[in-house]
Amino acid sequence: MSGKTLEELAEAVANIRRSNLSEAKSFAKPPQMMLDTLTATMLLLGEVNPTWDTIKYNMTRGDGKGLTNLVVEYDPSEVSDATKTKAKDLLSKHTLQDLRKCSVFTAIVFEWAVAAVDA
């Protein structure tokens, strides 16, 4: 993808602008590529059965356990191969180029998730 390390990509997620998060959260029903990307991400971060409501909640949690915090703390050794495969299947339906057209936030998260699956 970008040639960046997982840590660099996690830092990019952690530094996402609040306005980009708000834009993504504003969808009552998000575009499928956004839902697939964020579902895959939440699976990698330990959410067993992510729904759009739990994804939106986790985007801006203020307790240190929100999406941006968990991405920075991600340990690939703690994620099962089955979970990584499920996430990879969701991510493989889309390209970074398409996600950039959909949402800045989702494109940044997509890049991290693709790297996280392969870590």
N, C-alpha and C positions, 0 to 999 in steps of 0.2 A: 504494500500500500504506500505509505508515506516514508518509510524508512526510519520512522521514529520509534523509540523504545516504548514499552508498555508504560513505564514511569512517566515519560514525556507526554504520552497520550492521556494518562490519568491526570496530569497537571493541567492539560488543556480542558478536560472535563471540569475539573475543580474551579477553573477560572472562567467558566461560562457566565456571560452576563445575565443578570436577573431578568432583563427584558426578554432574552431568548427563552429562558425557562417559563416565564409567564405566557409567552406566545404558545408554547407547546401545551401548557396546562389549560389553555382556553378552549381547546377542542372538546366538544361533548362526545364526538365520535371522531377520533383521529384518522388520518390517512393510513391505509394498511401498512405502508412501509415504515411509518413512524411507530405504529403499534408493534409490528414485528421486531423492530430494532430495540425498542424499550422493553418488550417482553423478554427478549433474549438477554438483555443486560440485567434485568432483575433476576432471571434464572441464575445467571453467573454469580450474582451477589447474594444468593441464598433464598430468594423468594420462591416458594414451592409452586404456587399457582397464581402468577400475577394477573391481575385484571386491570383495566384502564383506571379504575378508581384507586387501586393500591399503587399503581405506577405514579399517578398524579400526586398522591399523598407522599410518596417517597421522594419525589423530585425536590421538594422544599422543606422537608422535615427539619426542625430546628434543634433536634436533640443530639446531633452528632452522628446520627444513623441514616441520614439522607443519601440519596444516590451519589452526590458528588463526594461525600465523605467516604462512602463504602468503596467507590472506585479507587480512591487513593490507597485504601487499606487492603485492596484485593490481593488474595494469595491464591494463585492458580493451583497449588497443591491441595487446597481444601475443596476443590470442585471435582465431582465425579466425571468420568469419561462420558457417562450417559447424559449428564446435564450439559456438558460441552457439546455433545453431538446434537442435542435438542436445540441449543442456542445456535449452533452453526447452520442447522437446517433452516431456521428462521432468517438468519442473516444472508444466506446464500441466494435468497429470492431477489435481492436488491443490490444496487451498485452505489458506491460513494457518490458518483456523479448525479444519480437520480436523487439521492438523499440531500445533496446540497441544494437542489431545486426545491425540495420540500421544506426544509428547516435547517437553519444553521446549527441549532442545538442538537437535532437528531443526527446530523452528519458528523459532528464531533464525537458524539456517543457511539455511533456506528463504527468509526475508526478505532476507538478504544476496544469495543466489543469484539471486533474481528481479531485484533491482536491478542485479546484476553483468551479467546477460544483456543488460539494456537500456542499460548504460553505454557 
